[in-house]
């Protein structure tokens, strides 16, 4: 493998000195890979014949590209676990490490002959992260998962695709990557906790929990287009509507259309009056939608078919680049729909050193190098994946003894320490990616101060009913305090710098350059406090030719190639990502992991640093295996619809009922035999055409038809039970209407309760990032703040100001106090009134449209 010059010179090792034993094979390998990227010494411990993932598709000239991507920067040793000598070496190795990532399901414990709990007992202060499909507890604990199964059972699949069509699978292994990064966040939290209390841990981590919590969370924050509503309220039972249908509620998907142009496709997001004004002026004086009423989303949605027809004609003969340049000049969020090969050629990504050369045999491929940049360096691939056992001599010849953490005085009678207690975060984050990042730290006990003001309020504070703390905002900003501060006044900036002096972290996700224009860029803040860690998240990253691209999720997905892959095969216009908010929650975890690594490094150096996360790059890295394959096999990366491309049967199958589906994944011959038993079709198990994975893939269409005939007469839950009983990965397509009552999530305490005064009722909210832990307490959930609710409190506590000084700063406009709010009863009545008015408007338009033949047909 040959790296870019930057990667060759890279010396940043944030986690230097931390040793990790990696027992992950078919699940979770990205967790160890990211820790290795960050500088940890990650040792892949393999059985004598090597891990099964060394043969996992896609395979190029005998080399698993999946294994290469997921194990770069690691070491490899091989051990014969049936040999007492090698088993003793394994135990010695455990004594030398800080963390064990155990990716085995309990049924696979016999590989080593030790359970995760057995390994945990080998060292008192050892951290063991048990990373299983469904966790070590709960009714589904013995289930086997897969990419498709986790998407189905994580309530993602029911919203993927278009209303009236089959659900479709997102490209790549986005669910698995999402979970692995969450696991990395949990591992570093546990390590940080051990640094402060000396205690080890057994972490019961479920991939399915993580997918449900991060990918498109049912009870997490939603985007600003949802107008404060939750995912359950905006996508109740099905996939989004991309055309206005009489009698149906309008969908936010209508706001993100894709249009064909002269040389490809573009996507636009017209979300506010100013953006529609720009589009209207671009269309010229003669179109029928110039009336100011069309600046309101609801009025445009009611005419969406006619407006989109007009836009389609306008864009059809113009090249993409011209449209993007002109649209951005007019303040219109617009992006080209990139093809897989085009993301390699994008100059912006090249200038940010996103890719690295990766040699496979005698051929040279190109791979996304790593998820983020820290201190102006790409944190990514430095060494290729190891050959089997290549580090046996180096690692086993002299196993260093790990100094046990100092024994702490017993605190078993006291509540567990909050992991991030004592850490102060100045939170300038907005909408989902920014809001969720601060919330992750607040949940773990950090003192998170949301710095905001009324003139430039967080977009998530917008709602249909004027609620000052909409439900979506509450989900992203629970456990925080709000400081009303004017960062555009000289005194306000001076006050912010005073806050920075005693803070640990500053997070923001404004358009790049905003903090610098305020005189609060990282260089300035580091002069104020050399230990400050600044983390900036944006659509395309903090620098590069396209750094100031408008940061809307649908545009990020378009420019990274995700939208073009997440679509129905053969249909260039209809994509399946219309209501997803991926990668917002995912990108927040990437930022959180990088910040935690900097905090750990700062313990030794006392120096802070700068974390730069591009949401587009998080997507591209999550598709790294597929993109490496595309670079070696041009044209191989295509939309997969409802079936995974490397195995059969592996995908989505129709069940009895209206739009009911089940995911079934057969990835080896043993599972095929088991599926035949579940279907009670022994003749298929002996059919010579279906005996091997290669033969089944050649007969994929025939097998899909056979399995579909079996599934379509049964419910998804029956199919799931029949398959899982035979250890075949299978899962029902969970809808949001079933989400809160899911027995497995309930048993694993997935949900907590948020008592938000402005909501009028207790809110279901997600719990902590790991199901069960000995040393990480579940978060105590406190309500999200009204804007500037804690100004006096924070000013006294952190700025040491008295009431007189605070009042003077409020009078001068440098500080702000919360505005007087309506009583909960009045607010509730207002909410009901708005809802009633919305329903009246919708019913009126539905009635009117019923007489419009064209609308009915569409």
C-alpha positions in Angstrom: 0.0 0.0 0.0 1.2 3.5 -0.8 -0.1 6.4 1.2 -0.4 10.1 0.5 2.5 12.2 1.6 0.4 13.5 4.5 -0.3 10.1 5.8 3.4 9.1 5.5 4.3 12.0 7.6 1.5 11.6 10.1 2.7 11.3 13.7 -0.5 12.0 15.5 -1.2 9.1 17.9 -3.9 10.4 20.2 -4.3 7.0 21.9 -0.6 6.1 22.1 0.1 3.7 25.0 -3.4 2.1 24.9 -3.4 -1.6 24.0 -6.5 -3.2 22.6 -7.2 -6.9 22.0 -9.6 -7.3 19.1 -11.7 -10.5 18.9 -14.1 -9.2 16.3 -14.6 -11.2 13.2 -17.8 -10.9 11.3 -19.1 -7.9 13.3 -17.6 -4.8 14.8 -14.2 -4.7 13.2 -14.6 -1.0 12.5 -14.5 -0.3 16.2 -10.9 -1.5 16.5 -10.0 0.0 13.2 -11.0 3.5 14.4 -9.1 3.0 17.7 -6.1 2.0 15.6 -6.4 5.0 13.4 -6.3 7.1 16.5 -3.1 5.6 17.6 -4.0 2.7 19.9 -2.0 -0.6 19.6 -4.8 -2.9 18.3 -3.9 -6.6 18.1 -6.2 -8.8 16.1 -6.2 -12.2 17.8 -7.1 -14.9 15.2 -7.6 -18.7 15.4 -4.9 -20.8 13.8 -6.7 -20.8 10.4 -7.5 -17.1 10.4 -10.7 -15.2 10.8 -13.7 -16.0 8.6 -13.8 -12.3 7.5 -10.5 -12.9 5.6 -12.8 -14.5 3.0 -15.7 -12.1 3.2 -17.0 -10.6 0.0 -16.2 -8.6 -2.0 -13.1 -10.5 -2.8 -10.5 -9.2 -5.4 -7.9 -11.6 -6.7 -8.3 -13.8 -3.6 -8.2 -10.8 -1.1 -11.2 -9.8 0.9 -11.6 -6.1 0.4 -13.9 -6.0 3.5 -11.1 -7.4 5.7 -8.5 -5.0 4.2 -10.6 -1.9 5.0 -11.7 -3.0 8.4 -8.4 -4.1 9.7 -5.9 -1.6 8.4 -3.5 -0.3 11.1 -3.9 -3.4 13.2 -1.5 -6.2 14.1 -2.3 -9.9 13.8 -1.4 -12.9 15.9 -2.7 -16.4 15.5 -3.2 -18.8 18.3 -4.4 -22.4 18.6 -6.9 -22.1 21.4 -7.1 -25.9 21.9 -3.4 -25.8 22.8 -3.0 -25.0 26.6 0.3 -23.2 25.8 -1.4 -20.9 23.3 -4.3 -20.4 25.6 -1.9 -19.4 28.4 -0.3 -16.9 26.0 -3.7 -15.4 25.3 -4.3 -14.9 29.0 -0.9 -13.3 29.4 -1.8 -11.0 26.5 -5.0 -10.0 28.2 -2.9 -9.1 31.3 -1.0 -6.6 29.1 -4.0 -4.8 27.6 -6.4 -2.0 28.6 -9.4 -3.1 26.5 -10.8 -6.2 24.9 -13.4 -5.8 22.1 -15.2 -9.2 21.9 -17.3 -9.4 18.8 -18.5 -13.0 19.4 -22.1 -13.9 19.9 -22.5 -16.2 23.0 -22.9 -19.2 20.6 -19.3 -18.5 19.4 -17.7 -18.5 22.8 -16.4 -22.1 22.2 -13.9 -20.6 19.7 -11.7 -19.6 22.6 -13.5 -21.6 25.4 -14.1 -18.4 27.4 -17.0 -16.1 27.6 -16.8 -12.3 27.7 -17.4 -12.5 31.5 -14.6 -15.1 31.8 -12.2 -12.7 30.0 -13.4 -9.8 32.2 -12.3 -11.8 35.3 -8.7 -12.1 34.1 -7.9 -8.6 35.2 -9.6 -6.5 37.9 -9.4 -3.2 35.9 -9.9 -4.7 32.5 -12.5 -3.2 30.2 -14.4 -5.8 28.0 -16.7 -4.5 25.3 -19.0 -7.4 24.4 -20.3 -6.5 21.0 -23.1 -8.8 19.9 -26.0 -8.6 17.5 -28.8 -8.2 20.1 -27.0 -8.0 23.4 -26.4 -10.4 26.3 -29.9 -9.9 27.7 -33.5 -9.6 26.4 -35.8 -12.0 24.4 -33.8 -11.7 21.2 -30.3 -12.2 22.9 -29.8 -15.5 21.0 -30.8 -14.0 17.6 -28.3 -13.6 14.8 -28.2 -10.4 12.9 -27.1 -9.1 9.5 -27.0 -5.8 7.8 -30.5 -6.3 6.4 -31.9 -7.7 9.7 -30.6 -4.8 11.8 -32.0 -2.3 9.3 -35.4 -4.1 9.5 -35.5 -4.5 13.3 -33.9 -1.1 14.0 -37.0 0.6 12.4 -34.9 2.0 9.6 -36.2 -0.1 6.7 -39.9 0.9 7.1 -38.9 4.4 6.2 -36.5 3.6 3.4 -37.9 4.0 -0.1 -41.1 5.5 -1.4 -44.7 5.1 -0.3 -46.5 2.6 -2.6 -43.3 0.8 -3.5 -41.2 -1.9 -1.9 -38.7 -0.9 0.8 -35.1 -0.8 -0.3 -31.8 -1.4 1.5 -29.4 1.5 1.9 -26.1 0.9 0.1 -23.0 -0.7 1.7 -23.1 -1.6 5.4 -24.2 1.7 6.9 -26.0 0.0 9.9 -22.9 -2.0 10.8 -20.6 1.0 10.5 -23.0 3.1 12.6 -23.0 0.6 15.4 -19.2 0.1 15.4 -18.6 3.8 15.8 -21.0 3.9 18.7 -19.1 1.0 20.2 -15.9 3.1 19.9 -17.6 6.0 21.8 -18.6 3.6 24.6 -15.1 2.1 24.8 -13.4 5.5 25.2 -16.0 6.6 27.8 -15.3 3.4 29.8 -11.5 4.0 29.5 -11.9 7.6 30.6 -14.0 6.4 33.6 -11.2 4.0 34.5 -8.6 6.7 34.4 -10.6 8.4 37.1 -11.8 5.6 39.3 -9.5 2.7 38.4 -12.4 0.3 37.7 -12.8 -2.1 34.8 -16.1 -2.9 33.1 -18.1 -5.4 31.1 -20.1 -3.5 28.5 -23.1 -5.3 27.1 -23.3 -3.6 23.7 -26.0 -4.5 21.1 -25.6 -3.7 17.5 -29.4 -3.6 17.0 -29.7 -1.1 19.9 -27.1 1.1 18.3 -28.7 1.1 14.9 -32.1 2.0 16.4 -30.5 4.8 18.3 -28.4 6.4 15.7 -29.3 5.6 12.0 -32.8 7.2 12.0 -33.8 7.2 15.7 -37.5 6.9 16.4 -37.3 9.1 19.5 -34.2 11.2 18.7 -33.9 14.6 17.1 -35.3 15.1 13.6 -34.2 17.7 11.1 -35.5 21.3 11.0 -37.9 20.4 8.1 -39.9 18.3 10.6 -40.9 21.6 12.3 -40.3 20.3 15.8 -42.1 17.0 15.3 -40.7 13.6 16.1 -39.9 10.8 13.7 -43.0 8.9 15.0 -45.1 12.0 14.1 -43.7 12.6 10.7 -43.3 9.0 9.4 -46.1 7.1 11.3 -46.4 3.9 9.4 -44.8 3.9 6.0 -42.3 5.3 3.6 -42.4 8.9 2.5 -44.7 10.3 -0.1 -42.9 12.0 -3.0 -46.0 13.2 -4.8 -49.0 15.0 -3.3 -51.8 12.5 -2.8 -55.4 13.7 -2.0 -56.2 13.1 1.6 -52.7 12.3 2.6 -50.6 14.4 5.0 -47.7 16.2 3.2 -44.3 14.7 3.6 -41.0 16.5 4.2 -39.7 14.3 1.3 -41.5 16.7 -1.0 -39.0 19.4 -0.1 -36.0 17.4 -1.5 -36.7 16.7 -5.1 -34.2 15.3 -7.7 -34.3 16.6 -11.3 -32.7 15.4 -14.5 -30.4 17.9 -16.2 -28.3 18.0 -19.3 -25.5 15.8 -17.9 -26.9 14.0 -14.9 -29.1 14.9 -11.9 -29.3 17.6 -9.2 -31.1 17.9 -5.9 -32.5 21.0 -4.3 -33.8 21.9 -0.9 -36.2 24.9 -0.7 -36.9 25.2 3.0 -37.4 28.9 3.8 -39.0 32.0 2.2 -35.6 33.5 1.1 -34.7 30.3 -0.7 -38.0 30.2 -2.6 -37.6 33.9 -3.5 -34.2 33.1 -5.0 -35.7 30.2 -7.0 -38.7 32.3 -8.1 -36.5 35.0 -9.4 -34.3 32.5 -11.2 -37.4 31.1 -13.0 -38.2 34.5 -14.3 -41.3 36.8 -14.3 -43.7 34.6 -16.2 -44.3 31.5 -14.0 -47.5 31.1 -12.0 -46.0 30.8 -8.5 -44.7 34.3 -7.9 -47.3 35.1 -5.3 -45.8 35.6 -1.8 -48.0 32.9 -0.4 -45.7 30.3 -2.1 -42.9 31.3 0.2 -44.6 29.1 2.8 -43.7 25.4 2.6 -47.3 24.2 3.1 -48.6 26.2 0.1 -45.8 25.0 -2.2 -46.4 21.4 -1.1 -50.0 21.7 -2.1 -48.9 22.6 -5.6 -45.8 20.4 -5.5 -46.6 18.4 -8.7 -47.0 21.5 -10.8 -44.1 23.3 -9.3 -41.8 20.3 -9.8 -42.9 20.0 -13.4 -41.9 23.6 -13.9 -38.6 23.1 -12.2 -37.9 19.9 -14.2 -38.4 21.8 -17.5 -36.2 24.6 -16.3 -33.3 22.4 -15.3 -33.5 19.8 -18.1 -31.2 21.5 -20.6 -28.6 22.9 -18.3 -25.4 21.2 -17.1 -25.0 20.3 -13.4 -22.0 22.4 -12.7 -23.7 25.5 -14.1 -26.8 24.8 -12.1 -24.9 24.3 -8.8 -22.8 27.5 -9.3 -25.7 29.6 -10.2 -28.0 28.2 -7.5 -25.5 28.7 -4.8 -24.9 32.3 -6.0 -28.6 32.9 -5.5 -28.7 31.3 -2.1 -30.5 28.2 -3.2 -29.3 24.9 -1.6 -28.4 22.7 -4.6 -26.0 19.9 -5.2 -25.1 17.5 -8.0 -26.1 13.9 -7.6 -22.6 12.3 -7.7 -21.9 8.9 -9.1 -19.5 6.5 -7.3 -16.6 7.2 -9.6 -17.1 10.9 -9.4 -16.4 11.1 -5.6 -12.9 9.9 -6.4 -12.4 12.8 -8.9 -13.8 15.5 -6.7 -11.0 18.1 -6.2 -12.4 19.1 -2.8 -11.9 15.6 -1.3 -8.5 15.3 -2.9 -7.3 18.5 -1.3 -8.5 17.2 2.0 -6.4 14.0 1.6 -9.5 11.9 1.9 -8.2 9.0 -0.2 -5.1 6.8 0.0 -3.6 4.4 -2.5 -4.2 0.8 -1.5 -2.3 -2.0 -3.3 -4.2 -5.3 -3.7 -1.8 -7.9 -5.2 -0.4 -6.3 -8.3 -3.2 -3.7 -8.7 -3.5 -0.3 -7.2 -6.9 0.7 -5.7 -8.1 3.8 -4.0 -9.7 3.8 -0.5 -11.2 6.5 1.8 -8.5 6.8 4.4 -10.3 7.8 7.6 -13.3 9.5 9.2 -11.9 12.8 10.3 -9.0 15.2 10.6 -7.4 16.2 13.9 -4.8 19.0 14.2 -4.7 19.4 10.4 -3.9 15.7 9.7 -6.1 12.9 8.4 -6.7 10.3 11.0 -6.7 7.2 8.8 -4.9 4.4 7.1 -1.2 4.3 7.8 -0.5 0.5 7.4 -2.4 -2.1 5.3 -4.4 -4.9 7.0 -2.0 -7.5 8.5 -1.2 -10.9 7.1 -2.3 -13.8 9.3 0.0 -14.1 12.3 2.5 -11.6 10.9 3.1 -10.1 14.4 3.3 -13.3 16.4 7.0 -13.0 17.2 6.9 -9.2 17.9 3.8 -9.4 20.2 4.3 -12.7 21.9 8.1 -12.8 22.4 8.0 -10.2 25.1 4.5 -9.4 26.5 4.8 -6.3 28.6 3.2 -6.4 32.0 0.4 -3.8 32.3 0.6 -1.8 35.5 -2.7 -2.2 37.3 -4.6 0.9 38.0 -4.2 2.1 41.6 -6.9 0.6 43.8 -9.5 3.1 44.8 -11.3 3.3 48.1 -14.5 1.2 47.9 -17.4 3.4 46.6 -19.9 0.6 46.2 -22.2 2.4 48.6 -22.2 5.5 46.5 -23.8 6.3 43.1 -21.5 5.7 40.1 -19.4 8.7 39.1 -20.7 10.4 35.9 -17.9 9.7 33.4 -17.5 13.3 32.1 -18.1 15.1 35.4 -15.8 18.1 35.6 -15.7 18.6 31.8 -17.1 21.9 30.6 -18.4 22.2 27.0 -19.4 25.4 25.3 -22.0 24.2 22.8 -22.5 26.3 19.7 -24.0 23.3 17.9 -27.2 23.6 16.0 -29.9 21.4 14.4 -29.2 17.6 14.7 -25.5 17.0 14.2 -24.4 19.9 16.4 -27.2 19.4 19.0 -26.7 15.7 19.3 -22.9 16.0 19.8 -23.3 18.3 22.9 -26.1 16.1 24.2 -23.8 13.1 24.1 -21.4 14.9 26.5 -24.2 16.3 28.6 -25.7 12.8 29.1 -22.4 11.6 30.5 -22.2 14.4 33.1 -20.4 17.2 31.3 -21.4 20.7 32.1 -22.7 21.6 28.7 -23.6 25.3 28.1 -25.6 26.0 25.0 -24.5 29.4 23.8 -27.3 31.0 21.7 -29.3 34.2 21.2 -32.8 35.1 20.1 -31.8 36.7 16.8 -29.9 33.6 15.6 -31.8 30.8 17.3 -31.2 27.1 16.7 -33.3 25.9 13.7 -34.6 23.1 15.8 -36.4 25.7 18.0 -38.8 26.2 15.1 -42.2 24.6 15.4 -45.7 24.7 13.9 -47.2 25.9 17.2 -44.5 28.3 18.5 -43.5 26.0 21.3 -40.2 27.4 22.7 -38.8 23.9 23.2 -40.2 21.6 20.5 -39.9 17.9 21.1 -37.2 17.4 18.5 -35.1 20.2 20.1 -35.7 18.7 23.5 -34.3 15.3 22.3 -31.1 16.9 21.0 -30.6 19.3 23.9 -31.7 17.6 27.1 -29.3 17.9 30.1 -27.9 21.2 28.8 -28.1 24.8 30.1 -28.8 27.8 27.9 -26.8 31.0 28.0 -28.1 34.0 26.0 -25.0 35.6 24.7 -24.5 38.0 21.7 -21.3 36.8 19.9 -21.6 39.7 17.5 -20.9 42.4 20.1 -17.4 43.1 21.3 -18.4 42.6 24.9 -20.2 39.4 24.0 -17.0 38.1 22.4 -15.0 39.1 25.4 -17.4 37.2 27.7 -17.1 34.1 25.5 -13.3 34.2 25.8 -13.7 34.4 29.5 -15.8 31.3 29.4 -13.1 29.6 27.2 -10.5 30.1 29.9 -12.1 27.5 32.1 -13.7 25.3 29.5 -12.4 22.1 28.0 -14.3 21.8 24.7 -15.9 24.2 22.2 -18.2 22.6 19.6 -19.8 24.2 16.5 -21.3 23.3 13.2 -21.7 26.6 11.5 -20.7 27.2 7.9 -16.8 27.1 7.9 -15.3 30.5 8.5 -18.1 31.7 10.8 -16.1 31.3 14.0 -13.1 33.1 12.4 -15.3 35.9 11.1 -16.5 36.4 14.7 -12.9 36.6 15.9 -13.3 33.3 17.7 -11.4 30.8 15.5 -9.4 28.0 17.0 -6.1 29.9 16.8 -7.5 32.8 18.9 -9.2 30.5 21.4 -6.0 28.4 21.8 -4.2 31.6 22.8 -6.8 32.1 25.5 -6.6 28.5 26.7 -3.9 26.2 25.3 -5.8 23.2 26.5 -9.0 24.0 24.7 -10.4 21.4 22.2 -12.4 22.8 19.4 -14.5 20.5 17.2 -16.1 21.8 14.0 -18.6 19.8 12.0 -19.9 20.9 8.6 -21.2 19.5 5.3 -17.8 19.3 3.5 -15.2 20.1 6.2 -13.5 23.2 7.5 -11.4 23.9 4.4 -11.3 23.0 0.7 -12.9 24.5 -2.5 -16.4 23.5 -1.4 -16.0 24.1 2.3 -18.8 26.7 2.4 -21.4 24.5 0.7 -24.8 24.8 2.4 -25.0 22.0 5.0 -28.3 20.3 4.3 -28.4 16.6 4.8 -30.0 15.8 1.5 -27.3 17.8 -0.3 -24.6 16.0 1.6 -26.0 12.7 0.7 -26.2 13.7 -3.0 -22.6 15.1 -3.2 -21.1 12.0 -1.4 -22.8 9.5 -3.8 -25.1 8.1 -1.2 -28.4 9.3 -2.7 -27.5 8.0 -6.1 -26.9 4.5 -4.6 -29.9 4.6 -2.3 -32.5 4.2 -5.0 -34.5 1.8 -6.9 -32.4 0.0 -9.6 -33.3 1.4 -13.0 -34.9 4.6 -11.6 -32.7 7.7 -11.7 -35.1 10.1 -10.0 -36.6 8.3 -7.1 -34.2 7.8 -4.2 -34.9 6.1 -0.9 -33.3 8.6 1.4 -36.0 11.3 1.3 -36.7 11.3 5.1 -33.6 9.9 6.6 -31.4 12.2 8.5 -28.3 10.1 8.1 -25.5 10.9 8.7 -26.3 13.6 11.4 -26.4 11.3 14.4 -23.6 9.2 13.0 -21.3 12.3 12.3 -22.0 13.4 15.9 -20.5 10.2 17.2 -17.5 10.5 14.9 -16.9 14.0 16.5 -17.4 12.6 20.0 -14.9 9.8 19.5 -12.3 12.2 18.2 -12.9 14.7 21.1 -12.6 11.9 23.6 -9.3 10.8 22.0 -8.0 14.4 22.4 -9.2 14.5 26.0 -7.2 11.3 26.7 -4.1 12.7 24.9 -4.5 16.0 26.8 -4.1 14.1 30.1 -0.5 13.6 29.1 0.3 16.7 27.1 -1.9 19.4 28.5 -2.4 20.7 25.0 -5.8 20.8 23.2 -6.4 20.7 19.5 -8.8 21.0 16.6 -11.2 18.3 15.3 -12.5 18.7 11.8 -15.4 16.5 10.7 -17.0 16.6 7.3 -20.4 14.9 7.1 -19.8 14.0 3.4 -16.6 12.3 4.4 -18.3 10.3 7.2 -20.6 8.8 4.5 -17.7 8.1 2.1 -15.7 6.3 4.8 -18.7 4.3 5.8 -18.8 3.1 2.2 -15.0 2.4 2.1 -15.2 -1.3 1.2 -17.6 -0.6 -1.7 -15.5 2.3 -3.0 -12.3 0.4 -2.9 -14.0 -2.3 -4.9 -15.3 0.3 -7.3 -11.8 1.6 -7.8 -10.6 -1.9 -8.7 -13.8 -2.9 -10.6 -15.3 0.2 -12.2 -19.0 0.0 -12.4 -19.4 -2.6 -9.6 -21.0 -0.2 -7.1 -24.7 0.0 -8.0 -28.0 0.4 -6.2 -28.9 -2.9 -4.6 -32.7 -2.4 -4.2 -34.0 -5.1 -1.8 -31.2 -7.7 -2.1 -27.6 -7.8 -0.9 -25.3 -8.4 -3.9 -22.9 -11.0 -2.5 -25.1 -13.8 -1.1 -28.5 -15.4 -1.9 -31.0 -15.5 -0.4 -30.1 -12.3 1.4 -32.5 -9.4 1.4 -36.2 -8.5 1.8 -39.1 -10.8 1.3 -42.9 -10.0 1.3 -45.1 -11.3 4.0 -48.8 -11.8 4.6 -50.5 -8.4 5.1 -50.4 -4.9 3.7 -46.8 -3.9 3.0 -45.3 -6.4 5.5 -41.7 -7.5 5.0 -39.1 -9.7 6.6 -35.3 -9.6 6.1 -33.6 -13.0 5.7 -29.8 -13.3 5.3 -28.1 -16.6 4.3 -24.4 -16.0 4.1 -23.0 -19.6 4.2 -23.9 -23.2 3.4 -24.8 -24.0 7.0 -27.4 -21.3 7.1 -28.8 -22.4 3.8 -29.3 -25.9 5.1 -30.9 -24.4 8.2 -33.3 -22.2 6.1 -34.4 -25.3 4.2 -35.3 -26.9 7.5 -37.2 -23.8 8.6 -39.2 -23.9 5.3 -39.6 -27.7 5.6 -38.2 -28.1 2.1 -35.5 -30.8 2.4 -35.4 -31.3 -1.3 -33.8 -27.8 -1.7 -31.1 -28.7 0.8 -30.0 -31.5 -1.6 -30.5 -29.7 -4.9 -27.1 -29.7 -6.6 -27.8 -26.2 -8.1 -28.0 -24.7 -4.6 -25.3 -26.5 -2.6 -22.7 -23.7 -2.5 -22.8 -19.9 -2.0 -21.4 -19.4 -5.5 -24.1 -21.7 -7.0 -26.9 -20.0 -5.1 -25.7 -16.5 -6.2 -25.9 -17.7 -9.8 -29.5 -18.8 -9.1 -30.4 -15.8 -7.0 -33.6 -14.9 -8.9 -35.0 -18.5 -8.6 -34.1 -18.8 -4.9 -35.7 -15.4 -4.2 -38.9 -16.5 -5.8 -38.9 -19.8 -3.8 -38.3 -18.0 -0.5 -40.9 -15.3 -1.3 -43.6 -17.9 -2.0 -42.9 -19.2 1.5 -42.8 -15.9 3.3 -45.8 -14.2 1.6 -48.3 -16.6 3.4 -46.9 -15.9 6.9 -46.4 -12.9 9.1 -42.9 -11.3 9.5 -42.8 -12.3 13.2 -43.6 -16.0 12.3 -40.9 -16.0 9.7 -38.5 -14.4 12.1 -39.2 -17.0 14.8 -38.9 -20.0 12.4 -35.6 -18.8 11.0 -34.0 -17.7 14.2 -35.0 -21.1 15.8 -32.7 -22.6 13.2 -30.0 -19.9 13.6 -30.8 -18.2 10.3 -30.5 -14.4 10.5 -34.0 -13.0 10.0 -36.0 -10.1 11.3 -39.3 -8.3 10.9 -39.6 -4.8 9.4 -40.3 -2.9 12.5 -42.6 0.2 12.1 -42.5 3.2 14.4 -46.0 2.4 15.6 -44.4 -0.8 17.1 -41.2 0.8 18.2 -42.0 1.9 21.8 -43.7 -1.4 22.6 -40.9 -3.6 21.2 -40.3 -6.3 23.9 -36.6 -6.5 23.3 -36.0 -2.8 23.5 -38.2 -2.7 26.6 -36.2 -5.5 28.3 -32.9 -3.8 27.5 -34.1 -0.5 29.0 -33.6 1.2 25.6 -36.0 4.0 26.5 -35.9 6.6 29.3 -38.4 9.4 30.1 -37.9 13.1 29.4 -40.1 15.3 31.5 -40.1 18.4 29.3 -42.4 21.1 30.8 -43.2 22.6 27.4 -44.3 19.3 26.0 -47.4 18.8 28.1 -46.6 15.1 28.6 -43.7 12.8 29.5 -41.6 12.1 26.4 -40.0 8.8 25.4 -36.3 9.3 24.9 -33.3 7.1 24.3 -31.3 5.9 27.2 -27.5 5.6 27.4 -25.2 4.4 24.5 -24.8 0.9 26.0 -27.4 -1.5 27.3 -25.7 -2.6 30.5 -22.5 -1.7 32.2 -20.8 -2.1 35.6 -19.1 1.3 35.6 -21.1 3.6 33.3 -24.3 4.8 34.8 -27.4 5.4 32.7 -27.9 9.1 32.2 -30.1 11.2 34.5 -32.5 12.9 32.1 -33.1 16.6 32.7 -35.2 18.8 30.4 -33.8 20.9 27.5 -33.7 24.6 28.2 -35.8 27.5 27.1 -33.5 29.9 25.2 -31.4 31.9 27.7 -33.1 30.2 30.6 -29.8 29.9 32.6 -28.1 33.1 31.7 -28.0 34.5 35.3 -27.0 31.1 36.7 -24.1 30.6 34.3 -22.9 34.2 34.4 -22.6 34.0 38.2 -21.1 30.6 38.2 -18.6 30.8 35.4 -18.1 34.5 34.8 -18.3 35.5 38.5 -20.7 38.3 37.7 -23.1 39.8 40.2 -26.8 40.6 39.6 -26.0 44.3 38.9 -23.3 43.5 36.3 -25.6 40.9 34.6 -28.5 43.4 34.4 -26.2 46.0 32.8 -25.0 43.4 30.2 -28.6 42.5 29.5 -29.6 46.1 29.1 -26.7 46.7 26.6 -27.7 43.6 24.6 -24.6 41.6 25.3 -26.4 39.0 27.5 -30.0 37.9 27.0 -32.6 36.5 29.4 -35.4 34.1 28.6 -38.6 35.6 27.3 -41.7 35.2 29.3 -43.5 32.0 28.2 -47.2 31.2 28.0 -48.7 29.0 30.7 -48.6 25.2 29.9 -52.4 25.3 29.5 -52.4 28.2 27.0 -49.5 26.5 25.1 -51.4 23.2 24.9 -54.5 25.0 23.7 -52.4 26.8 21.0 -50.9 23.5 19.9 -54.4 22.0 19.6 -55.5 25.0 17.6 -52.6 24.9 15.2 -53.1 21.1 14.7 -56.8 21.6 14.0 -56.1 24.5 11.5 -53.5 22.3 9.7 -56.0 19.5 9.4 -58.7 21.8 8.0 -56.3 23.2 5.4 -55.2 19.7 4.4 -58.8 18.4 4.1 -59.8 21.4 2.0 -56.9 20.9 -0.4 -57.6 17.2 -0.5 -61.3 17.8 -1.4 -60.3 20.4 -4.1 -57.7 18.1 -5.6 -60.1 15.2 -5.8 -61.6 17.0 -8.8 -58.3 17.4 -10.5 -57.8 14.5 -12.8 -54.1 15.0 -13.2 -53.5 15.1 -9.5 -55.4 11.9 -9.0 -53.4 10.2 -11.7 -50.1 11.3 -10.2 
